[in-house]
Amino acid sequence: MNYTKKQIADALDYAVLKPNATPADIVRAAHLVKTEGIRSLCVAPVNVGIARLYAEDIAAVVGFPHGNTIPTVKVLEASLAVSHGATEIDVVINYGHFLSGKLQTVKEELTLLVNLFKPMPVVVKAILETCYYKPDQIHDVCRLCVDCGVDFVKTSTGFADIGFSDSGATPEAVKIMVNAVRGSKTEVKASGGIKTYPDACMYLDLGCGRLGASVFEELLP
């Protein structure tokens, strides 16, 4: 299916997450998000305040990029990001614990965040880092996230091991995720390695409700 500029902008979380991003980079990105009608600007918590001065919908990453932060620290980080103006939280789950069978940490942190923001219009996305999972693990972690009540399951941070093959979104992983959340209120966000218009179309065709990318013009028809 072919998608219009508006349809792609409506689905895009525009990410400015490199550790060397400057305040000027954040301001430029916020102006782009506002003028082009992009769904949200995704930034580190420290940059939420400045981003919020120029754009309305701000997603803050939490426990980024490896997810191995104590759950209460993730909750504090998320709370502070929201207090500074974030409207969405993209939290990296503790995938090391999940992959070793220690599910309680993942359940605890996601449940804490979902319950904390239930009274507010704050979207909670769980970043899985799917490049490290087997297919059945992708399915199982998505079901866990559905049970915890997250709004989105997200493929990747874009910061997995540099030499790791397919470290971002892949069609195979997204298909499993879409099937795993089918029938629930949880949606799928593909993120990592989405750099062209065909990439964007493919993941929207597969059923993704959101896309994450650090480019915009390259995704347009």
C-alpha positions as a printed NumPy array, in Angstrom:
array([[  0.   ,   0.   ,   0.   ],
       [  1.158,   3.54 ,  -0.686],
       [  1.081,   6.043,   2.165],
       [  0.848,   9.817,   2.093],
       [  3.179,  12.223,   3.826],
       [  0.475,  12.851,   6.441],
       [ -0.035,   9.155,   7.148],
       [  3.678,   8.651,   7.713],
       [  3.988,  11.774,   9.867],
       [  0.988,  10.663,  11.937],
       [  2.727,   7.35 ,  12.709],
       [  6.247,   8.659,  13.301],
       [  8.068,   9.108,  16.592],
       [ 11.007,  11.239,  15.444],
       [ 14.023,  10.251,  17.537],
       [ 16.919,  12.446,  18.619],
       [ 18.733,  10.12 ,  20.995],
       [ 22.427,  10.207,  20.141],
       [ 24.453,  10.944,  23.277],
       [ 26.09 ,  13.925,  21.573],
       [ 22.762,  15.589,  20.716],
       [ 22.929,  19.261,  21.66 ],
       [ 20.135,  21.578,  22.832],
       [ 20.247,  23.144,  19.362],
       [ 19.621,  19.708,  17.821],
       [ 16.598,  19.251,  20.076],
       [ 15.192,  22.664,  19.168],
       [ 15.598,  21.999,  15.434],
       [ 13.907,  18.618,  15.781],
       [ 11.054,  20.079,  17.811],
       [ 10.404,  22.713,  15.151],
       [ 10.38 ,  19.964,  12.501],
       [  7.93 ,  17.874,  14.506],
       [  5.591,  20.826,  15.004],
       [  5.695,  22.209,  11.468],
       [  5.372,  18.819,   9.745],
       [  2.711,  17.384,  12.052],
       [  4.922,  14.481,  13.155],
       [  3.305,  12.361,  15.869],
       [  5.954,  12.882,  18.547],
       [  9.539,  13.814,  19.303],
       [ 11.463,  11.109,  21.18 ],
       [ 14.303,  12.384,  23.384],
       [ 16.306,  11.589,  26.503],
       [ 14.672,  12.72 ,  29.766],
       [ 17.194,  15.53 ,  30.208],
       [ 15.973,  17.049,  26.929],
       [ 12.233,  16.866,  27.593],
       [ 11.999,  20.353,  29.07 ],
       [ 13.579,  22.138,  26.12 ],
       [ 11.684,  19.996,  23.591],
       [  8.394,  20.806,  25.276],
       [  8.968,  24.514,  24.71 ],
       [  8.624,  24.   ,  20.957],
       [  6.548,  20.824,  20.453],
       [  3.55 ,  19.348,  22.253],
       [  3.927,  15.572,  22.026],
       [  7.176,  14.441,  23.627],
       [  8.233,  10.854,  24.249],
       [ 10.987,  10.25 ,  26.8  ],
       [ 13.13 ,   7.14 ,  26.83 ],
       [ 13.557,   5.463,  30.22 ],
       [ 16.159,   2.908,  31.295],
       [ 17.836,   3.673,  28.005],
       [ 19.515,   2.009,  26.213],
       [ 20.109,  -1.278,  28.055],
       [ 17.126,  -1.594,  30.404],
       [ 19.12 ,  -2.906,  33.352],
       [ 18.099,  -0.198,  35.798],
       [ 16.352,  -0.869,  39.137],
       [ 12.547,  -0.672,  38.616],
       [ 12.067,   2.089,  41.181],
       [ 14.716,   4.166,  39.39 ],
       [ 12.86 ,   3.697,  36.102],
       [  9.682,   4.86 ,  37.789],
       [ 11.441,   7.955,  39.16 ],
       [ 13.008,   8.712,  35.774],
       [  9.635,   8.362,  34.058],
       [  7.881,  10.481,  36.681],
       [ 10.404,  13.285,  36.321],
       [ 10.165,  13.146,  32.529],
       [  6.38 ,  13.489,  32.707],
       [  6.671,  16.318,  35.23 ],
       [  8.871,  18.13 ,  32.703],
       [  6.29 ,  17.695,  29.947],
       [  6.643,  14.215,  28.444],
       [  3.376,  12.767,  27.173],
       [  4.781,   9.325,  26.33 ],
       [  7.295,   6.981,  27.954],
       [  9.414,   4.504,  25.969],
       [ 10.903,   2.209,  28.609],
       [ 13.564,  -0.397,  27.855],
       [ 12.558,  -3.557,  29.683],
       [ 15.149,  -5.577,  31.576],
       [ 15.566,  -7.992,  28.702],
       [ 18.561,  -9.645,  30.351],
       [ 16.274, -10.779,  33.144],
       [ 13.526, -11.791,  30.736],
       [ 15.871, -13.886,  28.622],
       [ 17.205, -15.65 ,  31.717],
       [ 13.689, -16.528,  32.88 ],
       [ 13.473, -13.917,  35.64 ],
       [ 10.172, -12.41 ,  34.615],
       [  9.247, -10.716,  37.865],
       [ 11.506,  -7.692,  37.309],
       [  9.943,  -7.023,  33.917],
       [  6.423,  -7.448,  35.273],
       [  7.166,  -5.261,  38.284],
       [  8.559,  -2.303,  36.393],
       [  5.922,  -2.322,  33.672],
       [  3.057,  -2.707,  36.142],
       [  4.437,   0.124,  38.279],
       [  4.644,   2.438,  35.265],
       [  1.248,   1.541,  33.835],
       [ -0.453,   1.973,  37.212],
       [  1.386,   5.232,  37.89 ],
       [  0.167,   6.815,  34.677],
       [ -3.325,   5.309,  34.517],
       [ -5.05 ,   8.535,  35.65 ],
       [ -3.11 ,  10.523,  33.028],
       [ -3.062,  10.525,  29.233],
       [  0.496,   9.133,  29.212],
       [  1.322,   6.449,  26.646],
       [  3.633,   3.65 ,  27.863],
       [  5.733,   1.781,  25.299],
       [  7.858,  -1.242,  26.228],
       [ 11.112,  -1.493,  24.24 ],
       [ 12.033,  -5.172,  23.87 ],
       [ 15.338,  -5.176,  21.897],
       [ 14.12 ,  -8.092,  19.772],
       [ 17.479,  -8.813,  18.103],
       [ 18.432, -10.834,  21.175],
       [ 15.304, -13.029,  21.23 ],
       [ 14.233, -16.29 ,  19.681],
       [ 10.846, -16.17 ,  17.919],
       [  8.965, -17.835,  20.787],
       [ 10.547, -15.381,  23.231],
       [  9.322, -12.434,  21.16 ],
       [  5.817, -13.841,  21.361],
       [  6.042, -14.522,  25.087],
       [  7.422, -11.106,  26.032],
       [  4.686,  -9.407,  23.996],
       [  2.053, -11.405,  25.867],
       [  3.676, -10.392,  29.158],
       [  3.514,  -6.75 ,  28.083],
       [ -0.14 ,  -7.101,  27.105],
       [ -0.896,  -8.552,  30.537],
       [  0.851,  -5.59 ,  32.171],
       [ -1.311,  -3.16 ,  30.171],
       [  1.294,  -1.315,  28.11 ],
       [  0.08 ,   0.696,  25.132],
       [  2.807,  -0.392,  22.698],
       [  5.487,  -3.024,  22.33 ],
       [  8.501,  -1.626,  20.483],
       [ 11.162,  -3.596,  18.656],
       [ 14.418,  -1.838,  19.391],
       [ 16.441,   0.997,  20.867],
       [ 18.683,   1.374,  17.834],
       [ 21.619,   1.039,  20.245],
       [ 22.141,  -2.731,  20.344],
       [ 25.648,  -4.115,  19.75 ],
       [ 27.106,  -2.427,  16.676],
       [ 28.259,  -5.696,  15.099],
       [ 24.999,  -7.514,  15.756],
       [ 23.122,  -8.43 ,  12.574],
       [ 19.548,  -7.151,  12.278],
       [ 19.869,  -5.14 ,  15.493],
       [ 16.876,  -2.971,  14.619],
       [ 13.362,  -3.799,  13.478],
       [ 12.876,  -6.795,  11.181],
       [  9.752,  -7.942,   9.34 ],
       [ 10.042, -11.349,  11.002],
       [ 10.022,  -9.908,  14.515],
       [  7.222,  -7.464,  13.757],
       [  4.995, -10.196,  12.326],
       [  5.371, -12.175,  15.542],
       [  4.657,  -9.091,  17.638],
       [  1.545,  -8.163,  15.674],
       [  0.194, -11.697,  16.006],
       [  1.026, -11.793,  19.728],
       [ -0.907,  -8.621,  20.579],
       [ -3.838,  -9.271,  18.247],
       [ -7.151,  -8.898,  20.06 ],
       [ -5.681,  -6.666,  22.784],
       [ -5.401,  -2.904,  23.163],
       [ -1.61 ,  -3.083,  22.805],
       [ -0.116,  -1.917,  19.501],
       [  3.265,  -2.45 ,  17.836],
       [  5.992,   0.103,  17.152],
       [  8.792,  -0.745,  14.732],
       [ 11.998,   1.136,  15.415],
       [ 15.609,   0.846,  14.349],
       [ 16.902,   0.832,  10.781],
       [ 13.814,   2.436,   9.243],
       [ 15.413,   4.802,   6.728],
       [ 13.408,   4.767,   3.493],
       [  9.863,   5.13 ,   2.183],
       [  9.649,   1.381,   1.358],
       [ 10.751,   0.609,   4.929],
       [  7.993,   2.782,   6.349],
       [  5.361,   1.32 ,   4.023],
       [  6.391,  -2.243,   4.831],
       [  6.024,  -1.837,   8.59 ],
       [  2.753,   0.047,   8.305],
       [  1.468,  -2.716,   6.002],
       [  2.452,  -5.292,   8.631],
       [  0.182,  -3.574,  11.135],
       [  2.429,  -1.232,  13.114],
       [  0.679,   1.681,  14.778],
       [  3.9  ,   3.626,  15.186],
       [  7.314,   3.926,  13.578],
       [ 10.508,   5.126,  15.22 ],
       [ 13.212,   6.779,  13.111],
       [ 15.835,   9.496,  13.241],
       [ 14.943,  10.669,   9.724],
       [ 11.78 ,  12.125,   8.199],
       [ 12.228,  13.378,   4.646],
       [ 13.75 ,  10.03 ,   3.623],
       [ 10.553,   8.253,   4.676],
       [  8.313,  10.299,   2.411],
       [  6.935,   9.271,  -0.995]])
